[in-house]
């Protein structure tokens, strides 16, 4: 029976069931992810999996009391029970004096394009396996290289949001991811594991090129440089390192809930120069082909493009409907969910740090440490910006020439201050640091190494 019910139809039924149970308003979120995933471990295919994750999240209000429940699958009886549980939870919850209801439909929804491919939607598991084998073949042709971790995955994702205020939205997208983690063995020594990835909404990325990029960095680690003294050095941060440190500090402080709660470092700096004038940060949920592009957010509000920081000046924060209303503002289309098991909260879509004007050779001038990966960025203090991370690998350069890998390099500093006072240059090219995160290389002066 459940297989004959479309997700949108089931969402409407669930909202009605919640109202019959006594909700004054209801919201239903249905998420379906179906596809295939191939994992690689130590130069061999480890597993081939069929992914089929479907579920329904139901959020209700009884007056100003809010409840949430979810169920896995689309069995109507289970969904109806979840609606009953959500209403029961709402009745047992304290009143939220800030509650102003679920959002109404947006006046206009973007049509970004590049987020669905019928060819990718019909990809067979055999095709996914062939792409994984292509990665293994590429790795086997590189002397001393071990493909320690890797994978290829392809999904079709359907999202439905329905609420009793008139929101009725359905979106379908495709996505494919490839990643590789490699080590290189040479002369009895082994490099750290180097990770690279690629993703696309409309095609399976070239896994061989991903392996090649990881191998290029691994080669830099086959020569060790041991003469570097503890002190302050100019750093060149890869896009993924910049992204990780930003996520824990700068981006955290640009969330609307953090701003309203008085926990944002930029809370009293709206409209002020709080970062280097070289920094412009955009959140764009309508980017064509973006990893995090959808027509609407986790509440059914239209996604949009907004400038959060412009030439170092803080312009705004990302909001869902609840925290936007608490701030006296509208939702920015940034209600994020990790899936049907979670309630929405302010989050980011496609984050872009706009490029600077520095060529690669300019970033490498003088004596610099090039940081390709870090461990421990999540421990950076979102309140103060203080961080201490293991840079692995860090490659020491003199006047553009790599001198070798510096094992055990620990970097520390204050990222808020560095993004304001110590950012010397941003690279000309923007790269995909992680899915949905696009950043250039960054040259930062004066961070401490030990």
N, C-alpha and C positions, 0 to 999 in steps of 0.2 A: 504493500500500500504506500509506504513512504517514498518509494522510488518514483511513483507517479505524481508526486507533489513537487512543483517547482519551488526553489528556495524563496522567491519573492512571495508566492502564494502562502507558503508556510509562515513567513514572517507576518503577513497580514493576519492570519489565523491566530498566531501567538499573541499579537497585540490585542486582539479581541478577547482572547481567553484571559489575559491579564486584567482587562477592564471589567470583565464579568466577575473576577475574583475580588474586585473592590479597588483596583488602581484608579487614580484620578487621571493618570497619563502613563503611556508606556512607549518603550523604544526597543526594537528588536534588531540585532546584528547577526547576520548569517555569513559565515566564512567557509569557503571550500577550497582546498588545495589538493590537486591531483597531478601525479606525474611519476617520474622515475629518477632514481639517484644511484650512481655507481661510485663506490669508494675504493681508494687505492691505498695500500700500505706496503712499504718496503718492496718496491718494484714489482708489485703484483696486484691484480684486482682482488679485493677482499670480499666485496658483497655487491649485489644488485638488488635494489629494493623498489617496490611499487609503493608510492606515497598516496594515501587516501585519507585526508584529515578534514572532516566536516563537522561543524557544530554550530550551536545557536546560543548567543548571549542575550539575556533579557534584563533590561533596566526599567524599573517602574518608580513612580512616585505616588504616595498616598498623602495628599496635601504637601507638606514640606518634609516628609519622611521618605527617604530613598532606599531602595533595595535592589540587589542584583543577584542573578543566578544564571547558570549555563548548563547545557547538556551536550554531550558528544553524540554526533549523528543527527538524523532528521526524522526519527520516529515521532509521529504526532503525539503519542501518549507521553513520551519523555519530554517533549517540548511543552506540553500542557502542564506537566508536573513542575517543570522549571519555572513557568509563569506563576504557578501557585506558590512556589518557594520564594520567588522574588517579592511577591506581595506580602507574604508572611514576614519576610525579613524587613521590609519597609515598615510595617506596622510596629515591629519591635525596635526600630532604630530611633534615636533622638531626632528631634526636628532640626533641620538645617536652615537657619534664618536667612542664609544667602541664596537658597534655592529659588530660581525663577522659571523653572520649567525647561523642557526640551526645546531645541531650536525649531524654527519654521523653515520651509524650503527656501533656498537661495533664489534670487531673481534670475540668475544666469549661471550656467555651468560650462566650464571650458571644454573644448574638444581638442586635447593636446596632440593626439596622434602618436604612432610609434610605440604603442604599449600592448598591441595584440597582433599575433601572427597565426593565421590558420594552419600554416605549415608546421610551425613549432608546436601548436596545440595537438597535432596528429603524430608527433614524433614517436617512434617505436622504441621499446627498451633496447632492441638490437642496435639502433642508431646511437643511443647514448653510450652503450658499451664500446662501439667502434671509436667514438671520440676519446674514451678513456684509453683504449689501446694505442691510439695515436700519441697520447701523452707518454705512455710507456716506451713506445718506439723512439720518440724524440730523446727521452732521458737515456736510453740505452746507447745512443750514438754519441753521448758526451762523456769523455773519459773521466772516470772517477766519480761520476754523479750518481747519487742514490735518490730516487723519488720516494721519500719516506712517507709522505702524506699526500693525498690528492683526491680529487673528486670531480664528477660532472653531474649536474642535476638540471632537470627541466620540469617546470610546473605550469599548470593552468590554474589561475586563481579567480574565483568569483566572490564578489562582496555585495551584500545586500543590506541596506539600512531602511527601516520603516519605523515611523513613529506616529502617534495619534494627533500630532500637530500638522500633518500633511506631508511629511517627508516620505518619499517613496523612490529610492534610488537603487539601481542595479549596475554593476560594472564588472567586466571580465577582462583579464589581462594574462599575458604569458610572460615567463621569465626563465632565463637559463644562466647558470653559474658554473664557472670552472675555477678550481684552485689547485695550487701545487706547493708543497713544502719539500725543499731539497737540501741535502748536505753534499759536500764534495770532499773526497778523501784523496790526499796526495802526500807522498813521502811520510806515511805513518801518522799524519795529522788529519783531524776532521774539523770541518768548519761548523759554525752554528747552523741551525736550520733556518733557511730563508724562505719566506712565504710570498707568493704572488697570486693574483686572481684576475679574473675578468668576468663581466656579466653583460647581458643584453636582454632586451625585452622581445626581440624578434628573431634571434638566431643563436645557435650554440657557438660561443666564442672559440677561437683557435687555441686549443689546449697546448699545442706545441710551442706557440709563441709565449704562453704563460711560463712554460718550463724553461724556455730560453732566457727570459728576463730574470727568473730566479737564479739560473746558472750564472748569468753575468755578474750578479752580486756575490754569489758564492766564490767565484774566482778571485774576487778582491780580498777574500778572507784567507786565501791559501798562503799568503805571506804575512807574517806577524811583525808588528812594529812594537818594540819594547822600550824605547828610549824616551817616552813621553812623560814629563813630570806633572805632578798634581798642580792645578792652577786654573785660571780662567782662560777659556778658549772661545773663538768664534765657531759657532755651530752652523752646519747646513742641514736642515731637517727635511727628510723626505715628506711627500704629501701625506703618507699614512701616519707618520710620527706627528706631524702638525695636526692632523685630524684627531688623533687620540688625546693629545694634550688639550686641544680646544674643546673636545667633547666633555672632558672632566671639569673644565673651568669656564671658558668664554661662552660656549653654547649652553651649558647648564644655567648660567646667569642670564641668558636671553629667553628662558622659559617664563611664560606668564604666571604660572602658579608660584614659582620661586620669587618672582618680582612682587606679587601681591602679598606673599607671606613675609616680606621684608628680608629675605635671605639672599637676594641677588647682589653681587658685587657692583652691578651697574644700576641698582635701584635708584640711587640719587644722582645718576649721571645721564639720564635721558636728555637728549639734546646737547650733550657736552662732548668734548673731545676726550675720549677715554681710552682709545687705542691709537696706534700710529696712523697717520694720514694715508699710509700705504694700504691699509686694511679696509676692504669693502666686503661685507658678508650678505649674501642673498639666500633666502629660502624660497624655493620655486616648486610648488606642487604641480605646475602645469608644463614643466619642461618636456619637450618632445623626446620620447624614448627614455626618459629618466627612470632610474631604478625605483624611485619612490613616487612616481607620477600616477595619480588617479584623478578622476573627475570630481570626487568628493572625499571628504575625510571620514573618520570613524563615527561621526554623528550625522553624516549626510549633508554637511555644509560644503559648499563649493571650495575647492582648493584655489590657491592664488599665488602670485609672485609678489614678494614683499622684501624691501631692503631693510635689514636689521641694523647694519652698521654701514655708514657711508663715509669713506675717507676718514675713518677713525671716530666719527660722531655716531653715538648710539641713537638710532631712529625709532626703535620699537622692539616689541617682544612677541613671541608666538602664543596664541591663546586658543583654547577650545571655548565652547559657549559658556560654561560655568565660570571659569576663571576670567574670561573676558568681561562678563557681566559684573563680577566682583570688582574689576578694575574700572568699570564704567565704560567699557569698550565692547565692540563686536568681536565675535569669533574671527580669527584670521584663516580659518579652514585648516587648523592644525591639531584637531583631535586625533591623537594617535592611540592605536590599540596593538598589542602584541598578538592578538587573535581573539577568537570568540570567548576565551576564558577571562578576558580582562575588560575592565571599564575604561572609557576614554580618559585621556589626560593630555595636557599640552606636550607636543613633540614636534619633530622636524620632518620635512619632506626631503626634497633634494637640496642639500646645503652646498653652496658654492662660495669659495673665497676667490674673488676675482684676481686675475694675474697681475703681476707687476711688469717691469721693463728690463729685468736682468737676464742676460744670456747665461747659459750654463758655465761658460768660462769665467764670467764675472762673479758668479756665486762662489767659485773655487779659488779666487785670488788669495794669495798669502798662505798662512798656516791655519788650516781649518780641520775640524772633525766633522765628517759627513755621517749622519745618523740615519741608518736605513730602517731600523726597527727598535722598539723599546719594550721593556717588560715593567709592569707596575704603574702605567699611566693612570689607571683607575683609582690609585691611592692619592692622587694629587688633591689638595684641599680646594674644594669649590668655594669655600669662604674666603681664603686668603690668597690662593694661587700658588702656594708653596708645593714643590714637587721634588721627588728624588726617585730616579728610575735607572734601571740597568739598560744601557745602550748596547744592543747585541744584534747586528754588529755596528761598531763605530770604525770608520776607515779614516786614517790620518792622511791628509793631503798637504803638499807644499807646492804652491804656485801651479795648481792644476794637475799635479802628478800624484797618483796614489802611492803612499809609502808603506801601507800595510794595515792589517787589522789590529785594533787595540783591544785585547780581551779584557773583560771585567770592568769596562768603563762605566762608572756610575755618574750620572749627571744630576745636578740639583740647581734649583733657582726658584724664581717667582714668575709664573707664566703671565699673570696679569700685567706685572711691571714690564716684563720683556716684550709683550705685545704692544706696550705703550711707548717704551723708551729705547729698546735695544734692537728693534727690527730694522736691519740694514737694507734688505732687499727681498723682493718676491720674484720668482722666476716668471718668464714670459709665457710658459705653457701651464695649463691646468690639466691635472691627471685625476683619474678616478682612484681615490685613496681607499675607499670601501664602497660597497653598494650604496648609492644615493649620496655620497660625499665626494666633492670635487675640489681639489686644492692644488696650488703650485708648490714648488720647493721654496723654502724660506731660509734666509741667512740671518742669524741672530748673534749678536755680540755679547760676550761677557758671561756666559753660563759657566758654572764651575764643574770641573772634572776631577775625579779622584779614583 
